[in-house]
Amino acid sequence: MSRRLFVATFEREQDILGVAGAVRRHNWSILDVYSPYAVHGLDKRMGLPPSRLPWICFLLGLIGAGAKVGFQYWASWGDWPINVGGKPWDSLPAFVPLTFEIMVLFAGLSTVIALFIVSKLRPGKKAQLISPRVTNDQFALVFEHTGGNINVAEVHLLLRSYNAVDIEERVA
């Protein structure tokens, strides 16, 4: 069964924000919005849930910090205990600067890896551009009508009311 997709391109950020809300009010399914830069508030207009990426960053940063403290504690106590200037071998305040650095390293690297996994980015993946101008100066909204019959004139009228530059219908 084929799906009927509508692709509309816009030139202004305000237009894409407005049309995303209007499309959701008509209960049409927004598949994606393409833009040359991040648009504040667009995710809420599209009805997307909040990202879990910050939690992944936080959790893996804590895991990295915990592993580093455990390793440094083990190294200074069990594997190679050295008396440096009469200081105790298990002085946790001495571990803080390096623990922070390792925590940031783990959090950053794990966030990048998680982003690649969630976004399904991999080396050699071909980009599927809706319109070549979305990488430069235009915004594109891709949605489908879910339900019964569709009034194409109503769709075109709605999109033109938000200054759509181009409206295209595709069968996927």
C-alpha positions as CSV (number, residue, x, y, z in Angstrom):
1,M,0.0,0.0,0.0
2,S,1.4,3.4,-1.0
3,R,1.4,6.5,1.2
4,R,0.6,9.9,-0.1
5,L,3.1,12.4,1.1
6,F,3.0,16.2,0.9
7,V,6.3,18.2,0.8
8,A,6.0,21.9,1.3
9,T,9.0,24.3,1.3
10,F,9.1,27.7,3.1
11,E,11.5,30.5,3.2
12,R,10.9,31.9,6.8
13,E,11.2,30.3,10.2
14,Q,7.9,31.8,11.4
15,D,6.1,30.1,8.5
16,I,7.4,26.6,9.3
17,L,6.5,27.1,13.0
18,G,3.0,28.2,12.1
19,V,2.3,25.5,9.5
20,A,3.6,22.7,11.8
21,G,1.0,23.6,14.4
22,A,-1.7,23.9,11.7
23,V,-0.9,20.5,10.3
24,R,-1.1,18.9,13.7
25,R,-4.5,20.7,14.4
26,H,-5.8,19.0,11.3
27,N,-4.6,15.6,12.6
28,W,-2.2,15.0,9.7
29,S,0.9,13.1,10.6
30,I,4.1,15.1,10.4
31,L,6.9,12.9,9.2
32,D,9.8,15.3,9.4
33,V,10.8,19.0,9.1
34,Y,14.1,19.8,7.3
35,S,15.8,23.1,8.1
36,P,19.2,24.7,7.5
37,Y,19.6,25.3,11.3
38,A,17.9,24.4,14.5
39,V,14.6,26.2,15.1
40,H,13.6,26.8,18.7
41,G,10.2,25.4,19.6
42,L,9.8,23.4,16.5
43,D,10.0,20.1,18.3
44,K,7.0,21.0,20.5
45,R,5.0,22.2,17.4
46,M,5.7,18.8,15.8
47,G,4.6,17.0,18.9
48,L,7.9,15.2,19.5
49,P,8.6,13.8,23.0
50,P,11.6,15.3,24.9
51,S,14.9,13.8,24.0
52,R,16.5,11.1,26.2
53,L,20.0,12.1,25.1
54,P,20.7,14.3,28.2
55,W,19.9,11.4,30.5
56,I,22.3,9.1,28.5
57,C,25.0,11.8,28.8
58,F,24.4,12.2,32.6
59,L,24.3,8.4,33.3
60,L,27.4,7.5,31.3
61,G,29.2,10.5,32.8
62,L,28.5,9.1,36.3
63,I,29.5,5.7,35.2
64,G,32.8,7.1,33.9
65,A,33.4,9.1,37.0
66,G,32.6,6.0,39.2
67,A,34.9,3.8,37.2
68,K,37.7,6.3,37.4
69,V,37.4,6.8,41.2
70,G,37.3,3.0,41.6
71,F,40.4,2.5,39.5
72,Q,42.3,5.3,41.1
73,Y,41.4,4.1,44.6
74,W,42.4,0.6,43.7
75,A,45.7,1.8,42.1
76,S,46.7,3.9,45.1
77,W,45.7,1.4,47.8
78,G,46.1,-2.1,46.5
79,D,48.1,-2.2,43.3
80,W,50.8,0.4,44.0
81,P,50.5,2.1,47.3
82,I,53.0,5.0,47.5
83,N,53.5,7.3,50.5
84,V,53.9,10.8,49.0
85,G,54.9,13.4,51.6
86,G,53.0,11.6,54.4
87,K,49.6,12.1,52.7
88,P,47.1,9.3,53.0
89,W,46.8,6.9,50.0
90,D,43.0,7.1,50.0
91,S,42.6,10.9,49.9
92,L,39.4,11.4,47.8
93,P,39.8,15.2,47.4
94,A,43.0,14.6,45.4
95,F,41.0,12.5,43.0
96,V,38.4,15.3,42.2
97,P,40.2,17.2,39.3
98,L,40.9,14.1,37.3
99,T,37.5,12.5,38.1
100,F,35.8,15.6,36.7
101,E,37.9,15.4,33.5
102,I,37.2,11.8,33.0
103,M,33.5,12.3,33.7
104,V,33.3,15.0,31.0
105,L,35.3,12.8,28.6
106,F,32.9,9.8,29.1
107,A,29.8,12.0,28.9
108,G,30.9,13.7,25.7
109,L,32.1,10.6,23.9
110,S,29.0,8.6,24.9
111,T,26.7,11.3,23.9
112,V,28.2,11.5,20.4
113,I,28.0,7.7,20.0
114,A,24.4,7.6,21.3
115,L,23.5,10.4,18.9
116,F,24.9,8.4,16.0
117,I,23.1,5.3,17.0
118,V,19.7,7.1,17.6
119,S,20.0,9.1,14.4
120,K,21.0,6.0,12.4
121,L,24.1,7.8,11.1
122,R,26.8,5.6,9.9
123,P,29.8,6.0,7.5
124,G,28.7,5.8,3.8
125,K,25.0,6.4,4.4
126,K,23.5,8.4,1.5
127,A,21.7,11.5,2.4
128,Q,18.0,11.7,1.4
129,L,17.4,15.3,0.7
130,I,13.8,16.4,0.2
131,S,15.0,19.6,-1.5
132,P,18.6,20.7,-2.1
133,R,17.8,24.2,-0.7
134,V,17.0,22.9,2.8
135,T,20.8,22.8,3.4
136,N,21.1,26.5,2.5
137,D,18.1,28.8,3.0
138,Q,14.7,27.0,3.0
139,F,12.6,24.9,5.3
140,A,10.7,21.8,4.3
141,L,7.7,20.1,6.0
142,V,6.9,16.5,5.1
143,F,3.5,15.1,6.2
144,E,0.9,12.6,5.3
145,H,-2.8,12.5,5.5
146,T,-4.0,9.7,7.7
147,G,-7.6,8.9,7.4
148,G,-10.2,8.8,4.7
149,N,-10.5,10.9,1.6
150,I,-8.3,14.0,1.3
151,N,-9.3,17.3,-0.1
152,V,-6.1,18.3,-1.9
153,A,-7.4,21.9,-2.5
154,E,-7.8,22.3,1.3
155,V,-4.2,21.1,1.8
156,H,-2.9,23.5,-0.8
157,L,-5.0,26.4,0.6
158,L,-3.6,25.8,4.1
159,L,0.0,25.6,3.0
160,R,-0.4,28.7,0.8
161,S,-1.8,30.6,3.7
162,Y,1.6,30.1,5.4
163,N,3.5,31.3,2.4
164,A,4.6,27.9,1.0
165,V,7.1,28.4,-1.8
166,D,6.6,25.0,-3.3
167,I,4.0,22.2,-2.7
168,E,4.7,18.7,-4.0
169,E,2.8,15.5,-3.7
170,R,4.8,12.2,-3.6
171,V,3.8,8.6,-3.4
172,A,6.0,6.6,-1.1
